Amino acid sequence: MIRQRELLIRGSEKVIGHYKLLLASAKSEHERELFRQRIEREHRLIRDLQDGLDHRAA
């Protein structure tokens, strides 16, 4: 189960990287806000996954 979480975390980190590239080239404020929201959502997912790892380790 831990490997699956680690895989999901790495995947979310890659997604964040892609969204950051898109954010840098966004053409409108609407696009920038959309990418910021998606980056934040991925950060929340990572935190939730890491919290799950922390609870299992305790």
A tleap script that builds the chain and sets N, CA, C and O, in Angstrom:
source leaprc.protein.ff14SB
mol = sequence {
  NMET ILE ARG GLN ARG GLU LEU LEU ILE ARG
  GLY SER GLU LYS VAL ILE GLY HIE TYR LYS
  LEU LEU LEU ALA SER ALA LYS SER GLU HIE
  GLU ARG GLU LEU PHE ARG GLN ARG ILE GLU
  ARG GLU HIE ARG LEU ILE ARG ASP LEU GLN
  ASP GLY LEU ASP HIE ARG ALA CALA
}
set mol.1.N position { 0.826 -1.201 0.000 }
set mol.1.CA position { 0.000 0.000 0.000 }
set mol.1.C position { 0.866 1.259 0.000 }
set mol.1.O position { 0.524 2.251 -0.643 }
set mol.2.N position { 1.987 1.216 0.723 }
set mol.2.CA position { 2.867 2.377 0.785 }
set mol.2.C position { 3.427 2.684 -0.598 }
set mol.2.O position { 3.540 3.851 -0.973 }
set mol.3.N position { 3.775 1.658 -1.353 }
set mol.3.CA position { 4.304 1.890 -2.707 }
set mol.3.C position { 3.277 2.591 -3.588 }
set mol.3.O position { 3.623 3.466 -4.381 }
set mol.4.N position { 2.021 2.205 -3.446 }
set mol.4.CA position { 0.979 2.847 -4.242 }
set mol.4.C position { 0.867 4.329 -3.886 }
set mol.4.O position { 0.725 5.176 -4.767 }
set mol.5.N position { 0.931 4.632 -2.597 }
set mol.5.CA position { 0.852 6.033 -2.172 }
set mol.5.C position { 2.053 6.812 -2.688 }
set mol.5.O position { 1.911 7.940 -3.159 }
set mol.6.N position { 3.231 6.212 -2.601 }
set mol.6.CA position { 4.428 6.884 -3.102 }
set mol.6.C position { 4.313 7.140 -4.602 }
set mol.6.O position { 4.721 8.194 -5.089 }
set mol.7.N position { 3.763 6.187 -5.324 }
set mol.7.CA position { 3.560 6.349 -6.760 }
set mol.7.C position { 2.575 7.484 -7.039 }
set mol.7.O position { 2.792 8.290 -7.943 }
set mol.8.N position { 1.499 7.544 -6.266 }
set mol.8.CA position { 0.522 8.620 -6.435 }
set mol.8.C position { 1.126 9.980 -6.106 }
set mol.8.O position { 0.846 10.969 -6.784 }
set mol.9.N position { 1.955 10.031 -5.066 }
set mol.9.CA position { 2.612 11.284 -4.696 }
set mol.9.C position { 3.532 11.739 -5.820 }
set mol.9.O position { 3.508 12.908 -6.206 }
set mol.10.N position { 4.347 10.822 -6.351 }
set mol.10.CA position { 5.243 11.189 -7.457 }
set mol.10.C position { 4.443 11.652 -8.677 }
set mol.10.O position { 4.838 12.592 -9.366 }
set mol.11.N position { 3.328 10.992 -8.933 }
set mol.11.CA position { 2.483 11.396 -10.050 }
set mol.11.C position { 1.927 12.797 -9.859 }
set mol.11.O position { 1.913 13.597 -10.794 }
set mol.12.N position { 1.470 13.093 -8.652 }
set mol.12.CA position { 0.952 14.428 -8.367 }
set mol.12.C position { 2.049 15.478 -8.493 }
set mol.12.O position { 1.800 16.585 -8.971 }
set mol.13.N position { 3.264 15.134 -8.065 }
set mol.13.CA position { 4.377 16.073 -8.203 }
set mol.13.C position { 4.665 16.367 -9.672 }
set mol.13.O position { 4.971 17.504 -10.032 }
set mol.14.N position { 4.569 15.353 -10.513 }
set mol.14.CA position { 4.774 15.564 -11.952 }
set mol.14.C position { 3.664 16.430 -12.531 }
set mol.14.O position { 3.922 17.313 -13.349 }
set mol.15.N position { 2.435 16.178 -12.108 }
set mol.15.CA position { 1.297 16.973 -12.578 }
set mol.15.C position { 1.498 18.437 -12.191 }
set mol.15.O position { 1.246 19.336 -12.992 }
set mol.16.N position { 1.955 18.672 -10.957 }
set mol.16.CA position { 2.220 20.040 -10.507 }
set mol.16.C position { 3.254 20.700 -11.413 }
set mol.16.O position { 3.102 21.863 -11.787 }
set mol.17.N position { 4.297 19.968 -11.763 }
set mol.17.CA position { 5.314 20.512 -12.657 }
set mol.17.C position { 4.735 20.916 -14.002 }
set mol.17.O position { 5.086 21.963 -14.547 }
set mol.18.N position { 3.856 20.091 -14.533 }
set mol.18.CA position { 3.231 20.416 -15.823 }
set mol.18.C position { 2.329 21.643 -15.704 }
set mol.18.O position { 2.328 22.512 -16.576 }
set mol.19.N position { 1.561 21.701 -14.611 }
set mol.19.CA position { 0.696 22.861 -14.417 }
set mol.19.C position { 1.511 24.140 -14.244 }
set mol.19.O position { 1.087 25.205 -14.694 }
set mol.20.N position { 2.676 24.050 -13.598 }
set mol.20.CA position { 3.529 25.226 -13.442 }
set mol.20.C position { 4.022 25.727 -14.796 }
set mol.20.O position { 4.111 26.934 -15.022 }
set mol.21.N position { 4.341 24.801 -15.692 }
set mol.21.CA position { 4.729 25.209 -17.042 }
set mol.21.C position { 3.564 25.895 -17.759 }
set mol.21.O position { 3.740 26.918 -18.420 }
set mol.22.N position { 2.382 25.316 -17.617 }
set mol.22.CA position { 1.203 25.918 -18.237 }
set mol.22.C position { 0.900 27.283 -17.624 }
set mol.22.O position { 0.526 28.220 -18.328 }
set mol.23.N position { 1.065 27.386 -16.313 }
set mol.23.CA position { 0.833 28.659 -15.627 }
set mol.23.C position { 1.770 29.739 -16.158 }
set mol.23.O position { 1.360 30.884 -16.351 }
set mol.24.N position { 3.012 29.376 -16.391 }
set mol.24.CA position { 3.989 30.346 -16.892 }
set mol.24.C position { 3.645 30.846 -18.287 }
set mol.24.O position { 4.021 31.957 -18.659 }
set mol.25.N position { 2.936 30.038 -19.059 }
set mol.25.CA position { 2.612 30.448 -20.425 }
set mol.25.C position { 1.128 30.784 -20.602 }
set mol.25.O position { 0.647 30.904 -21.729 }
set mol.26.N position { 0.411 30.933 -19.498 }
set mol.26.CA position { -1.023 31.233 -19.587 }
set mol.26.C position { -1.250 32.570 -20.277 }
set mol.26.O position { -0.498 33.526 -20.086 }
set mol.27.N position { -2.291 32.613 -21.074 }
set mol.27.CA position { -2.580 33.804 -21.868 }
set mol.27.C position { -3.576 34.750 -21.203 }
set mol.27.O position { -3.704 35.906 -21.605 }
set mol.28.N position { -4.274 34.260 -20.193 }
set mol.28.CA position { -5.272 35.118 -19.548 }
set mol.28.C position { -5.250 34.888 -18.038 }
set mol.28.O position { -4.720 33.892 -17.545 }
set mol.29.N position { -5.830 35.818 -17.342 }
set mol.29.CA position { -5.929 35.685 -15.881 }
set mol.29.C position { -6.800 34.490 -15.515 }
set mol.29.O position { -6.550 33.820 -14.513 }
set mol.30.N position { -7.805 34.226 -16.312 }
set mol.30.CA position { -8.674 33.071 -16.076 }
set mol.30.C position { -7.864 31.779 -16.135 }
set mol.30.O position { -8.011 30.917 -15.268 }
set mol.31.N position { -7.012 31.638 -17.147 }
set mol.31.CA position { -6.164 30.443 -17.253 }
set mol.31.C position { -5.215 30.355 -16.066 }
set mol.31.O position { -5.029 29.276 -15.502 }
set mol.32.N position { -4.613 31.476 -15.678 }
set mol.32.CA position { -3.681 31.468 -14.549 }
set mol.32.C position { -4.380 31.012 -13.273 }
set mol.32.O position { -3.830 30.213 -12.514 }
set mol.33.N position { -5.574 31.510 -13.037 }
set mol.33.CA position { -6.313 31.117 -11.842 }
set mol.33.C position { -6.684 29.632 -11.886 }
set mol.33.O position { -6.610 28.939 -10.872 }
set mol.34.N position { -7.073 29.160 -13.039 }
set mol.34.CA position { -7.404 27.746 -13.203 }
set mol.34.C position { -6.199 26.864 -12.870 }
set mol.34.O position { -6.334 25.873 -12.152 }
set mol.35.N position { -5.033 27.218 -13.385 }
set mol.35.CA position { -3.837 26.426 -13.120 }
set mol.35.C position { -3.413 26.527 -11.657 }
set mol.35.O position { -2.946 25.542 -11.086 }
set mol.36.N position { -3.565 27.687 -11.048 }
set mol.36.CA position { -3.252 27.834 -9.617 }
set mol.36.C position { -4.155 26.932 -8.775 }
set mol.36.O position { -3.693 26.283 -7.836 }
set mol.37.N position { -5.434 26.895 -9.115 }
set mol.37.CA position { -6.375 26.040 -8.385 }
set mol.37.C position { -6.009 24.565 -8.535 }
set mol.37.O position { -6.076 23.800 -7.574 }
set mol.38.N position { -5.627 24.180 -9.732 }
set mol.38.CA position { -5.264 22.780 -9.960 }
set mol.38.C position { -3.970 22.411 -9.237 }
set mol.38.O position { -3.830 21.296 -8.734 }
set mol.39.N position { -3.034 23.346 -9.188 }
set mol.39.CA position { -1.789 23.109 -8.441 }
set mol.39.C position { -2.115 22.938 -6.961 }
set mol.39.O position { -1.605 22.021 -6.317 }
set mol.40.N position { -2.945 23.796 -6.426 }
set mol.40.CA position { -3.319 23.696 -5.023 }
set mol.40.C position { -4.040 22.381 -4.735 }
set mol.40.O position { -3.811 21.763 -3.695 }
set mol.41.N position { -4.904 21.954 -5.642 }
set mol.41.CA position { -5.609 20.679 -5.465 }
set mol.41.C position { -4.614 19.525 -5.398 }
set mol.41.O position { -4.756 18.630 -4.565 }
set mol.42.N position { -3.615 19.542 -6.267 }
set mol.42.CA position { -2.600 18.484 -6.251 }
set mol.42.C position { -1.787 18.533 -4.956 }
set mol.42.O position { -1.440 17.487 -4.407 }
set mol.43.N position { -1.480 19.740 -4.462 }
set mol.43.CA position { -0.780 19.869 -3.186 }
set mol.43.C position { -1.609 19.266 -2.049 }
set mol.43.O position { -1.069 18.592 -1.171 }
set mol.44.N position { -2.920 19.511 -2.069 }
set mol.44.CA position { -3.797 18.927 -1.040 }
set mol.44.C position { -3.795 17.410 -1.129 }
set mol.44.O position { -3.759 16.726 -0.106 }
set mol.45.N position { -3.835 16.884 -2.342 }
set mol.45.CA position { -3.798 15.433 -2.515 }
set mol.45.C position { -2.506 14.846 -1.951 }
set mol.45.O position { -2.522 13.807 -1.291 }
set mol.46.N position { -1.403 15.512 -2.216 }
set mol.46.CA position { -0.113 15.052 -1.694 }
set mol.46.C position { -0.136 15.069 -0.164 }
set mol.46.O position { 0.288 14.105 0.474 }
set mol.47.N position { -0.630 16.161 0.422 }
set mol.47.CA position { -0.696 16.248 1.892 }
set mol.47.C position { -1.557 15.124 2.461 }
set mol.47.O position { -1.193 14.500 3.458 }
set mol.48.N position { -2.700 14.869 1.826 }
set mol.48.CA position { -3.581 13.797 2.293 }
set mol.48.C position { -2.889 12.438 2.205 }
set mol.48.O position { -2.997 11.620 3.118 }
set mol.49.N position { -2.188 12.209 1.116 }
set mol.49.CA position { -1.473 10.938 0.964 }
set mol.49.C position { -0.352 10.819 1.979 }
set mol.49.O position { -0.145 9.745 2.544 }
set mol.50.N position { 0.371 11.895 2.221 }
set mol.50.CA position { 1.470 11.863 3.195 }
set mol.50.C position { 0.918 11.679 4.602 }
set mol.50.O position { 1.526 10.978 5.411 }
set mol.51.N position { -0.207 12.287 4.907 }
set mol.51.CA position { -0.836 12.088 6.221 }
set mol.51.C position { -1.192 10.622 6.414 }
set mol.51.O position { -1.039 10.084 7.511 }
set mol.52.N position { -1.660 9.982 5.370 }
set mol.52.CA position { -1.970 8.560 5.437 }
set mol.52.C position { -0.726 7.729 5.718 }
set mol.52.O position { -0.788 6.747 6.457 }
set mol.53.N position { 0.388 8.115 5.140 }
set mol.53.CA position { 1.651 7.425 5.391 }
set mol.53.C position { 2.094 7.645 6.831 }
set mol.53.O position { 2.559 6.711 7.485 }
set mol.54.N position { 1.956 8.877 7.333 }
set mol.54.CA position { 2.373 9.195 8.696 }
set mol.54.C position { 1.565 8.403 9.713 }
set mol.54.O position { 2.119 7.913 10.697 }
set mol.55.N position { 0.257 8.273 9.486 }
set mol.55.CA position { -0.598 7.554 10.420 }
set mol.55.C position { -0.281 6.058 10.440 }
set mol.55.O position { -0.368 5.416 11.487 }
set mol.56.N position { 0.081 5.515 9.301 }
set mol.56.CA position { 0.421 4.098 9.226 }
set mol.56.C position { 1.753 3.814 9.889 }
set mol.56.O position { 1.959 2.736 10.447 }
set mol.57.N position { 2.662 4.785 9.829 }
set mol.57.CA position { 3.993 4.600 10.421 }
set mol.57.C position { 3.933 4.700 11.942 }
set mol.57.O position { 4.775 4.125 12.632 }
set mol.58.N position { 2.949 5.422 12.469 }
set mol.58.CA position { 2.861 5.633 13.921 }
set mol.58.C position { 2.383 4.402 14.653 }
set mol.58.O position { 2.257 4.421 15.877 }
savepdb mol mol.pdb
quit
